[in-house]
Amino acid sequence: MLKKKLFRGLLLTFFLASSCILFAADSDSSSPKRVSALVADWFKYSHPDVIVSRIFKTYTLDGKGEPSKLKLVSVYRDKPSEKDISARYAEEYGFKIANSVEEALTSGTGKLDVDGVIISTEWADYPVSQTGQTIYPHRRLFEECVKVFESSKKVVPVFIDKHLADNWQDSKWIYDTAKKMHIPLMAGSSVPVSWRQPPVDVDQHAKLKEIVGISYHTLDGYGFHGMEMVQCLAEQRKGGETGIKSVQCLADDAVWQAAGKIYDENLFAAAIQQQGKRIPEGKTIKEIVPHPVLFVIDYYDGLRVNLFTLNNFAGQWTAAWRYVDGKTAATLFKLDENLSTLMHFANQMKGIEDMFLTGKPAWPVERTLLTSGALDAALISKKENGKKIQTPYLKISYKPFWRWSQPGGLP
């Protein structure tokens, strides 16, 4: 029995190593990489529309921009609605609408027949968890991909739009499975690769004391973007990422009472200023935002991140930070608000394309493992009336190989 287990272990190791070598050897091919998209509902301006459409509509979505080096060959729709336009696109651009994930990835051959997979289910009508997160089918769709990889004895890169999953357990399962099987994996928001005004980033040779970020709209969908914003800054500090020690959610008056105690009021003011909106004379931010929410995130090296959701005032993502030596900086994460282009998604798609071509992620998936887990903890804290959630499971260290640079064509 022991010999059999040892043999199977050696065989699995050989398979994983071989699959990576095969992928790397194939990455120099000049032909477009074949991509399958696993979506929920593909309607105008949905995430599949503004991300995946760039494969066949060029990067500017008008047929006139830079062409993609990818080819969309199949789409699986998990929950299409009457608004779904993917069938029309399939007829016009020549890709197949599959009836299952297995069919999408194998073209009905029984063997893996694509070079990359995009999972994008945002905005579809799925149930909501007890903590208020939409339960997107990321783990289920990823599991279906894994079945095909195992049966085909080959893996290809996978990109998961936004968080890995709506809860920590599924997020960690996806991450661990990808690591075990050597699946190149990326996930996350388009906010980290957006433009910045002014164009500043965290000094990699300096220690950070505090980051204040401002978000808006929903705590799950948009709160995730806020989490990715502050984490892409935090990971750049001297020493790299150390992991998150605890997370707490404060709401309403408790947020304003925490001023000067939990968060730096000057940093808060700097992040507010980057919003580009004036507080009306005679008014205060407290009067304008009667129901603020604050995620307090403490890291193992002493860094504190305070992420505010300020509905009724904020309409963009902004951040300010203070180094241990007292120096500060602040910026606006600028998105392209032109609905015909939405070019921040093009910046994101560029990273996805790079991974599909090279087999190497363009930014660390550990960032999104942390943000997925931290958001889950924050919403648990909110449900439990602001209880501080200890997060030893988020003691995740990594050195970022990604470094932000200003994209071209500032909107």
N, C-alpha and C positions, 0 to 999 in steps of 0.2 A: 504493500500500500504506500509506504513512504517513497519507494522508488518511483511509483506511478505519479505521485504528487510532485516529486522533484522533476520528473520528465515533463509534466504538464507546465510547470513553472518555467523551465528552460525553454519549452516550445513557445509559450506566451511571450517571453522576453525576446526570443528570436523573431517572432512575428512583429512585435512592436518596433524593434530596431529595423527590420527589413522594410516595414511599411513607410517609416520615415525616410529611409534611403531611397526607396522607389519614388516617393513624393519629391524629394530634393532633386533627384536625377531628372524628373519630368518638368521641373520648374523653369527650365531654360527654353521650353518649347515656344515657338513664335506664334502658334495658333492661339486664339482667344480661349481663356479658361472657361469651362462650362459650369454654370451656376444654377442651383435650384433655390427657389425662395419658398419658405413655409410661412404663410401669412394667415391672418384671421379673416379680414375683410379689406378689400382693396378698393377704396373709393377716392374721389378727388381730394387731394391734400392729406390723405392718410399717410402714415409713416411708410408703408410699402410704396405709395405713389411718389413720395419725395425722396426716397432712398433708392429703391430697386429700379424705378423708371429711368434712372440715369444710366443704366446699363444699355438701354436701347434708344433713349432719347438724347443722348450726349449729356455731358455734365451740366449744361445750362438748361436742360429740359426743353429745348426748342429745336433740336436737330442741327444746330449750327455751331455748337461748342466742341470742346475736346471730346473725342470718342473714347469710350471705355475699352479697356483691354479684356473685358469679360464678355461672355455671351450667356444670356438668360435662356435656359433650355426647358425649364419646367417650373410650375407653380402649384403648390398644394394649398387649398383654401380650407381653413378649419371651421369658419363660421361666416360664410358670405351672406351679405344682406341684399336687398333690392338695389342698393346703391353701387354694388360691386361692378367694377369696369374691367376686371382682369380678362374676362372672356373676349371682350372687344379688342383689348391689347394683344391677346394671344393670336387672334386671327390676323391682326395687322402686322405684328412683329415676329410671328412664327415660333412661339414657344408653346409648350403643351400644358393644358390644365389636367393635373393628375388627381386621381380619386383617393390616393393615400400617400403617406410620406414615403413608403417603400417604393411605390410606383414613380414618385417624383425623383427619387435618388437613383433609381436603376433603369428608368425608361422602359420598365417592363421586362428587362433582361434577366433579373434576379441577381445581378452584380452591380456594384457601385459604378455609376456612369457619369458622375459630375466631379468637378475639381474644387467645389466650395459650396457652402450652404449658408443662407441668410435666414434667420428666424426673426420675424417682425410681426407682432400681434397687437401692437398698441392701438387703443381707441375702440376696440371691438367690445361687444356686449357680453362680458363674462361676470360670474358671481363676485361678490365682494367679501373679503375675510372679516373676521371679528375685529381686526384692528383698522379696517377701512381701506385695505389694499385690494385692488382688482387682482383676481386670481388668474393671471395669464398662464397659458399652457406651455410655458417654456420647458419645464422638466419633461413633460410628456412628449413634446416634439423632439427634444434632444435625445430622449431614450429611444425613440423610433429611429433616429439617425444612428445611434450606437448599435442597434440591432443590425442595420445594414452594414455598418463598418465591420462588425464581428463576422457576419456571414461572408463578407467579401474579402476579409483579411487585408483590409486597407482602410486608412483614415484620410480625411481631407479637412481643411480648415472650416471652422464654424464661427459665424458672428451672430450674437444674440443682441437684438436691439434693446437698449436701456438696461434695466437691472437683470441679473442672472435669473432671479425668481422673486416672488413676492414674500418669501420667508427664508430664514437662515438655513434651515435643514435642506431645502431643495437647492438653494444657491451653492451650498458646500458640496452637495452630492454632484452637481454638474461640474464644479471645479475639480473635485477629486477624481471623477471619472475621466475628465479630459487629461489630467496629469498622468493617471495610470495608463491610459491608452495612447498617450503622446499625440493627442488631438490639438492642433493649433487652435486656440480659443481667444476670442475677443468679445467684448460687450461694451455697453455704456452709452453715454449721452453725447450729443453733438456740441454741447456747451464748452467742454475743454478745448476743442479745436476751432472755436469761433475767434473772431477778431477781438482785440482789446484796445480800449481807449482810456488812458494812455497805454502804449504797448510795453507793459512791464510784467515781470515774473518774479517769483521768489528767488533770492540769492542762494545758490546751492552751497555757498561757503559760510552761511550764517545760520544761527539757531533762531527758531521762531518762538515767540511767547504766546501770541494769540492771533486768530483770524476771526473776523466778523464778516459773515455773508448775509446777503438779503435776497430772498426768494419771494414768490407770489403764487397765487392761485391754489391748486390742490396740494395737500401735504404728501400724497403718495406720488402721483405722476410728475408734478412740477417740483415737489420736494426732493425727488430723486435727482433732478437736474441741479438743484442747489447743492446737494450732497456731492455730486461729481465736480461741481465748480470748486468747492472748498478743498476737496481731496486732491485735485490735480495741482493745487497750490501747496498743500501740506506735504505731499510726497517729495517735493523739491528741496525741503529744508536740509541743513547739514546733517549727515548721517543717514538720510533716507527715511523710509517709513518704519515705525516701531510697533504700530498697532494701536487699537482703541481699548482703553481701560473701562470706560463707563459711558452711558448715554442717558440723558434725562430730557423730558419734554415739559416745558412750562407754558402756561396759557393765560391769556387775559391779564388781569392786574398783576399777577405774579411775575410777568415779563418786565413790566415797568418798575416793579419793586426790586428787581435784580440789578438795576442800573448801578454801576460803580462797585458792585459786589461780585456778581458773576461775570458781567461783561464790561469792557472798557467803553465808557461813554464817548470818548474822543474818536475811537475807531468806529463806533456806531455812527457818529455824525459824518465821518469821512465816507463810509459806505453809502449813507443816505445822500450825500452830495453827489456821488457818482450816478445816482438815479436820474439826474438832470431835471428834477422837478422842484419847484420852490414850494415850501410850506407857506400857505397864505398868512399874511400879516394878522397877528392877533390869535393865530391858531397854534396848536402844538401837535406833534406827531401822535401823542397819546389821544388827543381828541379826534384826529383823523382816522386812526386805526383802533377801534374799540376792542377788537378781538385778535391781538397778535399771538403768534406762536413762536416759541424759541426752542430749538434743539441745542442742548449743551453737550458737547462731545469732548471728553478728556482722553488724552493719549498717554502712552506709557512713559514717554520722555518728558512729560510736563506740559506739552502744548495743549492749549484749549481752543476749540473751535466753537463759535456761537453762530448758529444759522437761524435767521429770523424769517418768518413768513408774515409779510405786512400787506395784507389785502386791503383795498380801498386807497392805497398809496403807491406801492411798488408795482412796476410793470416790466422790470428788467432784472437781470442777475448782476449784482455788483458785490465787490469784496474789498476789504481793507485789512491790513495786517501789520503787526508790530514785531520787530526782532527783539531778542533778548537785550541788545545794546540800546534799545529805545527808538531806533529809526523806524519809520513807517512808510507804507506805500498803499495805493488804492487804485482800483481799475473797474471799468465796466466791461462785461463780457457781451460784446456787440453781436447781435444776430441780424441776418438779412430778413427784413420784414416784407419784402416784395414777394407776394404769393406766387408770382410767375417763375421765380427763381429759387428762393429760399436756399441760398448758396452755402449756409453753414452745414447743411446736409451733404453738400458736395464735398466739403472738407472731410467730413466723416467717411463718406463713400471712398475717398482717396485712400484712407487708411485701410479700409476693408479690402479694396482692390490690391493694395500692396501685400497684405497677408495672403490673399489667394494666389498671387503670383510667386511669392517667395517661400510661403509656409512659415513665415516669422511674423508674430503679432506686431502691429505698429505702435501699440501702447500696452501697458501691463494690465492683464485681466485681474490681477490682485487688487487694483484700484476699485474695480467694480465689485469684487468679492467683499471688500470692506464697506463700500457704500450700500450694497444690498443688505448686509448684515446690520449696519448702523441705522438705516432707515427702518428696518424691521424692529429693532430695539427701541427706537424713538417712538414708534407708533404703539408699541406695547406699553411704554412709559405713559403715553397720553391716555391710553385706555385705563391704566391703573392710577389715574389722577396725579401724574407727575412723579411717580416713584422712580428713583435712580436705578437703572438697570446695569448691573455689573456684567461686563462682557469679556471674560477670559478667553472665550472662543474667537475673539477678534484680535488676539495678539498675533498679528500677521505682519511680518517684516519683509520688506523688499526694497531694492534699489531701483529707482526708475531709470529705464534706458530711453524713455521718451522725454523730449524737451520741447516746450511750446515755442513756436515762431509765428510771427504775424503772417497770415495767409495773404495772398495777393487779392486785389480788387475789393478794397474796403467798401462796404455798402453805405 
